[in-house]
Amino acid sequence: MGEIGSDPDFKLVSAACAGDREAFAALLERHYDRIHGLAWHLTGSRADADDIAQDVCCTLVEKIGSFRGEAKFTTWLIGITFNACRDWRRRRGSFRLFTEKMAVLAGIAAAPDGRDLYDAIWLKSAIAKLKPALRDTAVLVAGQQLSHAEAAAILKVAEATVSWRMHEVRRILSAAGETDT
C-alpha cells in the first residue's frame, strides 16, 4: 500500500469499490483516453482499440473490487489493458500495424521535417523486426511512460529485464539506422 497516499485516484477508487456509480463513471471518464490510446498503440487499429477499450471498461466493472492498492490505479489499469491487448493478439493470431505510432512514442522518430514518409517506412521495417517482448516493453516504458518497475510488474518480469529490453530496443534500432544511412 506504499503508493496509495500519492495516488490521485485513491478517493474515486475507494468510492467505486464501495459501489458508487458516479465515482466509477468519473474514473472511466478520467482514464478512457489512456485505455484507448494504449490499445491503439498495441494493435495499430482504431477499430480494434475501440473494441478493446469497451471490453476493458466492462471488465473493470468486475475487477474494480480486486484493486488492492499495491500500485497506483493507473499502473493497475494499464496492466488490465495490456493483458486485454495480449489476449486480443492471441485470439487474432497476428500483430498489426502500430509501428508508426510506436516510433514516435519510443522517441526514435525525429520531429516532422519533410522526411516523414521515409522515416515511417524505415521505422515500420525496423520495429517490425523487434521481438514482441521488446515491442511490448517499449510501448509501456516509452509510450505509457511507466517506470521500469511498473512495466516489470505488468510484464511479470524482473525490473532488470525491462532495463535490458529497453537497452536492446535502443541498440537494435540504432544499429538499423546506421546501416540504412
N, C-alpha and C positions, 0 to 999 in steps of 0.2 A: 504494500500500500504506500510505498515511498513517494510515488508521483501524484497521488490523489490530490494533495493540497495545492499543487501547482496546475492542476487540470482545469482549464476554463470551462469545461463541460460538466464538472462534478455535480453541480446543483440540478442541472437538467437531467443528467443520467440518473441521479438518485430519485428524482420525481418520476421519471419514466419507468424505472424499475418498480416503483410503488403503484404503477397503474395510471399515472397522469397522462392522458392522451395529448393534451396541449404541449406538455414538455417533450413527449415523443415526437410530435409534429415539428416542434421547434428544432430538435436535434436533426431530423431528416432535412429540414429546410437549410440548416446551417451546413450540413455535410454532403448534401446531394451532389454538388458540383465536384467534390473530391472523389466520391464514389464513381461517378460517371467518367470523370477525367482519367482516373486510373484504369478503369475498364476499357476506355477508348485507347489509351496508350498500349495496353497489353493485347488488345485484339486488332487494333488498326481499323476498326469499323464502327461508325456511329450507330448503326442499327443494332449491332451486337452489343455495344456498350449500353444502349437503351434497355435491351433485354436483361443484361446482367445487372444493371443498376436497379431495375424493377425487382429482380429476384433478390438482390441484397436487401432492399427495403423490406420485402416480405419476410426474409429470413431474420432480419433484425427484430421484427415483432416477436419472434420466438426466442431469440438469443439474448435480448437486452437484459433479461433477468440473470443470465450467467456471467455478466460482466463483473469481475471481481476487483477491478481497480489496481491490478498488478502493473499495468502500464497506462499511459494516457488513453483516453477514449479514442482519439484519432488513430493511434497506433493499433489498437484493437480492431477498429473499424476497417483500417487498411488491410489488416490480416484477413478479415472476413471477405473483403472484396477481392483480395489477391487469390484466396482459395476458391472463390466463385469463378474467377477467370481461369484458374488452373483446371477446375472441373469442366468448364466450358471447352477448354483446349482438348481435354481428354475425350469429351463427347464429340467434339467436332473433328478431331483427328488431324488438325492442322493448325499451324500458327500463321495468321495472316499479316498483311502489311501494316506494320506500325513503325517502320524504320525512319520515315521522315520525321515523325514526332519524336522518336527516341533520340535522334541525332541532336536535336535542339535541347531536349531535356538533359541529355548526358553532357552537354556543354562542349560537344566536339564540332558543332556546326558554327561557322562564323556568322556574324550578323549579315543580313542580306546586302550583297554588294554587286549584284549582277551575275554572279556565278551560281545562283541558286539551283538551276537545273542540273548543272554538272555536279555540284556538291550533293544534291539529293540522290543522284544516280550512284555516286561513289559511296555515300553513306549507306544507302539501301543495300548495296552489294557487300560492304564491309560488315554491317550489322547482321545481315542475313547469315554470315559465316560464323557468328558467335554461337556458342552452345547455349541452349535455353537457360541453364543456370546462371550464366554470365549476363544474358539479357535481362532476366528477372531481377537479378541483384542490382544492375544499373538502373532499371526503372524505379526500384524502391529507393535507392540512395540518391541518385541524381534527379530522377523525375518527381518523386514524392518527398524528397529532402528529409528522409529519415536518417537517424544516426545509424552507424554500423551496428550498434547494439539492438536498436529497434528492428532493423532489417533482419538481423540474425534470428531474432525471436520469431518473426513471421516465417522466415525460410526454414526454421528449425535446424540451424547450423550454428557453429561457433562464430563469435564476433571476428576472430582472426580469419575465418574462412571468407567472410564478407570483405574484409580488408584485402585479402589476397585476390578475390574475384575482381574487385574494382581496379586493383593494380593490373591484373591481366587484361581487363577491358581496355584500359589506357594503353598498355603495351601493344596489344593486338591492333587497335585502331591507329595508333601512332605508326606502327610498322607498315600497316596497309597504306597509310597516307604517304609514307616515304617512297614506297615502290610505285605509287601512281603519279608522282610529281616529276 
